[in-house]
Amino acid sequence: MQLRTGHDTKGERLYDWAMIEVNADDTPPGHPDGHSHVLIRRHRRTGTVSFYRTWHPDLQPISMLVSAVCRRKCTRADASE
């Protein structure tokens, strides 16, 4: 799936995204299993690949998980400045 994740100094950031459901084998005892996924992001120009592990108590669409990843990256970048 191709999703736009914003702009930076070099223009629009376009990535290909994929989502794979994984076994939530590290859920602490007493907590619901929820839904674990690995998001795979590939930069469409450079081919650079990144991986993100996600967990949510309810099943979420890939667009929602990508949005959360992008917000977190922006927050982390702002905090490091």
N, C-alpha and C positions, 0 to 999 in steps of 0.2 A: 504494500500500500504506500502511495506517495503522499506525504504530508509536509506542509510548509510549517516551519517552526520559528519564523520570525526573520528579522533583518540583523545584519551586523555591518561592519565597515566595508566588507566586500560585496554587500548586496544581500539578496534574499537567500536564506538557508533552506535548501531543498534536500530532503533525505528520503530514502526508501526505508520502510519500517516493516518488520515481521514480528509476530508474537507466537511464542511456544508455551503451552501450559506445562508446568513441571510439577512433580510430586512435592507437596509441602511436608517434607519429612523432618523439618527442623522446628515445627510448631511446638511451643512449650506445653507441658501437660496442663490440662484444664482449660485450654483455649480452643476455640473452634478452628477447624482446618483452614477455612477460607480458600482463596484462589491464588496460587503462585504462578507467575509467568516470567519468562525471560523475553525482554524486548530487544530486538536486534536492529541497530540503526546503521545504514550505509550511506555515506556522503555520495551524492550522485556524480560529482565531478572528480573527486580524488579517490573514491573507493574505500576510504577509511571506514572501518567497522568498529562500532561500540556496542557494549552489552549492558543491559540494565535489568536487575532482578526486582520484581514488584510483588506486592502482596496486597490483597484487599478482601474484606470479609464477604463482599458480594461480587458476583461476576460483573466485570466492567468491559466496555468496548475498547478496542485498541486506541481510538482517538482520545478517550478520557485518560488512559494511562500515559500516552505520549504527552498530553497537555501537562500532566502532573510532573513528568520527568523534566520537561522544559522549564516549568516554573521553579523547580528545585535547583536546576542548573543556574538560572538567573539569580536566585537568592544566594547561592554559594559564591557566585562570581562577585556579587555586590559586597558580600561579607569579607572577601579577601582583599578588597581595595582599601 
